[in-house]
Amino acid sequence: MDYLQITRTNIEQEHICCALGAKQYEQAVKQKKEWLMNRMDEGLVFYRLNDRAKVFIEYLPAHQAWVPIDAPNYMYINCLWVSGKYKNQNHARQLFEKCKEDALAQGMDGIVHIVSQKKLPFLSDKRFFEHLGFKVVDQAAPYFQLVVYKFNECADHDPSFKLQVKNPLSNNNGIVIYFTAQCPFAVGVIDDLKNIAEKRGIPFRTYQLMTKDEAQNAPIIWTTFGLFYNGQFITHEIMSANKFEKLLNTL
């Protein structure tokens, strides 16, 4: 298969798979590219299929990852995504092998990733990662699981979620959303959700996590997007305006 590595040299000219052709997300994609370039200085690697397709993997050393996990000397997969007609063509496995080769070359103990107990939007399919050989080593409410693929069974300890996300809470009333520029869809929907909440008279606050330390100490596991209502975690799902309206009707 022909895969292209996105680097600082070519990122301006190449697409990054997310929000292909969606005009409303152009600015969000620019933010994502800037986020990627900054992370590349910290070891982030991005491969995609050399085609106009949503087929890619994004990974970096876990100690540099923007998630609240404790996984020294592991590689962390930010995202592994194969969509549409490209499914069932072995792309996911081949992209995973690139991550595995890099992690082994760097003398790491293994690879970690966040999945959900059951299939949910924006989170990886747990069954696929188990098929690759990953095993669940930690979990946190309401449905997050940390899976690991070990090279070194004698590693000092298993990766884990940080304690602050075991029972995620927010101190604010109304809607509170934490997010990063790691996904253009998260950046792109914030204004729409804010307008809906304000029309209903519901307090609405957002916290864009701007640094690795902020993300690693955040009260959410999937820092790309996390929505709270009256202090309680509701969902990680980046949703459309219509779906947000329906969610508010249930709260």
Disulfide bonds with the S-S distance in Angstrom:
none
